[in-house]
Amino acid sequence: MTTEVRWQHLDTFLRRGPYVLLLVAALVAFITAPTLNPGVLDGVAMAISVPALAFSHWFCADRRWTHSQLTDWLGSGYVLVRTAAAFALTWLNPFFALFAVMGYFDFHVYLARRWSYVVLLTTSVTLAGSQSGGLPPDSRLQLALFIALLFVNAVIVILMSNAAAHESHVAQKRDETIIDLEQTRERLEHALTENAQLQAKLVRQAHEAGAHEERERLALEIHDTIAQDITGVITQLEAVTGHASDAATAERIDHAATLARNALGEARRSVQDLLPSQLGDTGLADALSRMTDDWSANQGVHAEFLVTGVSRPVHRDVEAAVVRVAQEALTNVAKHARATRVGVTLSYTEDDLVLDVRDDGIGFADGHIAAQRPPLQRQAGGVGLHGIRQRAAKLAGELVIEGEPHQGTALCLRVPAACHE
């Protein structure tokens, strides 16, 4: 039998045992009453005491067994009164000692240690009196027997008291150990969780740092090699343009210079893509606001920037992509829209980051740019609509462009706003 099962059986005995022992004692007392010749008042007292004791155990202990500690004033008062009543009933009929013996088993449930000796001593006197033939002793022999049995019961009391104290101490230590183990387990789980989060953060930061360093390296490589070489080619072509021997040669040189300028623009755009200088140490909203103001001042077109929702930090890759899309959209407005007003809106929703760029320009119809407006395609120095769509796809975002002839164009980029930790 496991320890847990034994404790369950003991708990059941302490809770239900008083009913059983009281019933057995009452039945035996009733059967032996003719032999012991109790008085009428004795019989009435026993008839009243038995149901009263049963009710008091139910009211003071049984009904509260699983709801509160029983060492309060109600539980302590109950067991003291029960012990006194058991002594009185045993005085009337020695067989009520069968009920009084319960005091040996459950005193620790209701009483503090200093009061438990009162119950144990009274129970010892009660049992010794019953075992010696009843109370009070009516002869010297019975008195001697009572004293001897009282000594034996006192020894039993001492042993049971020490056993109960030891068991209580062991139970307390066991409970403290269980609590300590539970707290240690919780601390260990918390430490493991923090360690996993820290490791993931370190891996992410290392990845981002490596990507940032690689971007810087590529940007410097492009700037220091390809861009410088193309700049030298352009300079040489411009130097010989005026010395061409014929028109055909001059045209070829001019065409070569144009191609070189386009290549230089692409190289510079690649450097810009790798190093989003608009962001710097500022936030996304500040970068877009500054970009909109600069664009408005350079183009002479009224432009407004607006932020909606609760601003929060997002991943740097998302910020860089949104800046580039806004930059390309404004570039296309300047080149093709013939607009007089432009609005740029950055919206923070619960899950997404939304960029809207609207103009009142010439627009387009049926999904194509109007005839007066060249198509948004890859051009010198820009990536056009194709590049914008690629940026949106890389971020698992959605790009929508709407426009009507002479009613302007609206570009909407929606991307998941992954929080930056």
Residue pairs with C-beta under 8 A, 6 or more apart in sequence:
13 105
14 105
14 106
14 109
15 61
15 62
15 65
16 62
17 102
17 105
17 106
18 53
18 54
18 57
18 61
18 82
18 99
18 102
18 106
19 54
19 57
21 98
21 99
21 101
21 102
22 50
22 53
22 54
22 57
22 99
24 98
24 99
25 89
25 95
25 96
25 97
25 98
25 99
26 46
26 50
26 96
28 95
28 98
29 46
29 89
29 93
29 95
29 96
32 93
32 95
33 43
33 93
36 93
36 94
38 46
38 92
38 93
42 92
42 93
45 88
45 89
45 92
46 89
46 92
46 93
46 96
49 85
49 88
49 89
52 85
53 82
53 85
53 99
56 78
56 81
56 82
57 78
57 82
60 74
60 75
60 77
60 78
61 70
61 75
61 78
61 109
61 110
64 70
64 74
64 75
69 75
70 109
70 110
71 109
71 110
71 111
71 112
75 109
75 110
76 110
76 111
76 112
76 115
78 110
79 103
79 106
79 107
79 109
79 110
79 111
79 119
80 111
80 115
80 118
80 119
82 102
82 103
83 100
83 103
83 118
83 119
83 122
83 123
83 126
84 122
86 96
86 97
86 99
86 100
86 102
86 103
86 123
86 126
87 100
87 122
87 125
87 126
89 96
89 99
89 100
90 96
90 97
90 100
90 126
90 129
90 130
90 135
91 129
91 134
91 135
91 136
94 129
94 130
94 133
94 134
94 135
95 130
96 130
97 126
97 127
97 129
97 130
97 131
100 123
100 126
100 127
100 130
101 123
101 127
103 119
103 120
103 122
103 123
103 126
104 120
104 123
104 156
104 157
104 160
107 116
107 119
107 120
107 123
107 164
108 116
108 164
108 168
111 119
113 165
116 161
116 164
117 161
120 157
120 160
120 161
121 154
121 157
123 153
123 157
124 150
124 153
124 154
124 156
124 157
125 150
125 153
127 149
127 153
128 146
128 147
128 149
128 150
128 152
128 153
129 135
129 136
129 137
129 146
131 145
131 149
132 142
132 145
132 146
132 149
133 142
133 145
137 143
137 145
137 146
201 421
204 421
208 316
215 274
215 275
216 274
216 275
218 270
218 274
219 270
219 271
219 274
219 275
222 267
222 270
222 271
222 274
223 267
223 271
226 267
227 264
227 267
227 268
227 271
230 260
230 263
230 264
230 267
231 264
233 256
233 260
234 257
234 260
234 261
234 264
237 253
237 256
237 257
237 260
238 257
240 253
241 250
241 253
241 254
241 257
244 250
244 253
261 380
262 380
262 381
265 380
265 381
265 382
266 380
266 381
268 381
269 381
269 382
269 383
272 324
273 324
276 319
276 320
276 323
276 324
278 287
278 290
278 291
278 323
278 327
279 287
279 316
279 319
279 320
279 323
280 287
282 290
283 311
283 313
283 319
284 314
284 319
284 322
284 323
284 346
285 307
285 311
285 346
287 319
287 323
288 305
288 322
288 323
288 326
288 344
288 346
288 355
289 305
291 323
291 326
291 327
291 330
292 303
292 304
292 305
292 326
292 330
292 342
292 344
293 303
293 305
295 301
295 303
295 330
295 334
295 342
296 302
296 303
296 342
299 334
301 333
301 334
301 339
301 340
301 341
301 342
302 340
302 341
302 342
303 330
303 341
303 342
303 343
303 344
304 341
304 342
304 343
304 344
305 344
305 345
305 346
306 343
306 344
306 345
306 346
307 345
307 346
307 347
307 348
308 345
308 346
308 347
308 348
309 347
309 348
309 349
310 348
311 348
312 348
312 417
312 419
313 419
313 420
314 353
314 417
314 418
314 419
314 420
315 418
315 419
315 420
316 420
317 395
318 353
318 395
318 415
318 416
318 417
318 418
321 391
321 392
321 394
321 395
321 415
322 346
322 353
322 355
322 413
322 415
324 391
325 355
325 388
325 391
325 392
325 411
325 413
326 344
326 355
326 357
328 382
328 383
328 384
328 387
328 388
329 357
329 388
329 411
330 342
330 344
330 357
331 381
331 382
332 376
332 382
332 384
333 339
333 342
333 357
333 359
333 361
333 409
335 374
335 379
336 361
336 362
336 369
336 373
336 374
336 376
337 359
337 361
337 362
337 373
337 408
337 409
338 361
338 362
338 373
339 359
339 360
339 361
339 408
340 360
341 359
341 360
342 357
342 358
342 359
342 360
343 356
343 357
343 358
343 359
344 355
344 356
344 357
344 358
345 354
345 355
345 356
345 358
346 353
346 354
346 355
347 353
347 354
347 355
347 356
348 417
349 417
351 416
351 417
352 414
352 415
352 416
352 417
353 414
353 415
353 416
353 417
354 412
354 413
354 414
355 411
355 412
355 413
356 410
356 411
356 412
356 413
357 410
357 411
358 408
358 409
358 410
358 411
359 408
359 409
360 407
360 408
361 373
361 408
361 409
362 370
362 372
362 373
362 405
362 406
363 370
363 373
363 403
363 404
363 405
363 406
363 407
363 408
363 409
364 370
364 373
364 403
364 404
364 405
364 409
365 403
365 404
365 405
368 375
369 375
369 376
370 405
375 385
376 384
376 385
377 384
377 385
377 386
378 384
378 386
378 387
383 390
385 401
388 399
388 411
388 413
389 399
391 397
392 398
392 399
392 413
392 415
395 415
395 416
396 415
396 416
397 413
397 414
397 415
397 416
398 413
398 414
398 415
399 411
399 412
399 413
399 414
400 411
400 412
400 414
401 409
401 410
401 411
401 412
402 409
402 410
402 412
403 409
403 410
